[in-house]
Amino acid sequence: MAYMDRFTQSEERRRDELIRIIEHSIEKLTLPELEALYYDMTTKSYIND
C-alpha cells in the first residue's frame, strides 16, 4: 500500500508542475491567442460553460 501512496504523490507533483508551466505560458498569450485557445478547448469539451 505504501508503494501506491508514493506513486500517487509523484503523479500529483507532476500534475502540479504541469499546471504551473501551463499557467505561466498562458499568462504570456495575447487576447486573440487566448480566445483561440478558449474556442479550441470548448470545441473539444475541455471547458464546459
C-alpha positions as CSV (number, residue, x, y, z in Angstrom):
1,M,0.0,0.0,0.0
2,A,2.9,2.4,0.7
3,Y,4.1,1.9,-2.8
4,M,0.8,3.1,-4.2
5,D,0.9,6.2,-2.0
6,R,4.3,7.2,-3.3
7,F,3.1,6.6,-6.9
8,T,0.1,8.8,-6.3
9,Q,2.2,11.6,-4.7
10,S,4.5,11.6,-7.7
11,E,1.6,11.9,-10.1
12,E,0.2,14.7,-8.0
13,R,3.5,16.6,-8.0
14,R,3.9,16.1,-11.8
15,R,0.3,17.4,-12.3
16,D,1.0,20.4,-10.2
17,E,4.2,21.1,-12.1
18,L,2.4,20.8,-15.4
19,I,-0.3,23.2,-14.3
20,R,2.3,25.7,-13.2
21,I,4.0,25.5,-16.6
22,I,0.8,25.9,-18.4
23,E,-0.4,28.8,-16.3
24,H,2.9,30.6,-16.9
25,S,2.6,30.1,-20.6
26,I,-1.0,31.2,-20.7
27,E,-0.1,34.5,-18.9
28,K,2.1,35.4,-21.9
29,L,-0.7,34.9,-24.6
30,T,-2.3,37.8,-26.3
31,L,-6.1,38.3,-26.2
32,P,-6.6,36.8,-29.7
33,E,-4.4,33.8,-28.7
34,L,-6.4,33.3,-25.5
35,E,-9.7,33.5,-27.5
36,A,-8.4,30.9,-29.9
37,L,-7.3,28.6,-27.1
38,Y,-10.7,29.1,-25.4
39,Y,-12.5,28.2,-28.6
40,D,-10.4,25.1,-29.2
41,M,-10.8,23.9,-25.6
42,T,-14.6,24.4,-25.7
43,T,-15.0,22.6,-29.0
44,K,-13.0,19.7,-27.6
45,S,-15.2,19.8,-24.4
46,Y,-12.2,20.5,-22.1
47,I,-14.2,23.6,-21.0
48,N,-18.0,23.3,-20.4
49,D,-19.6,26.6,-19.8
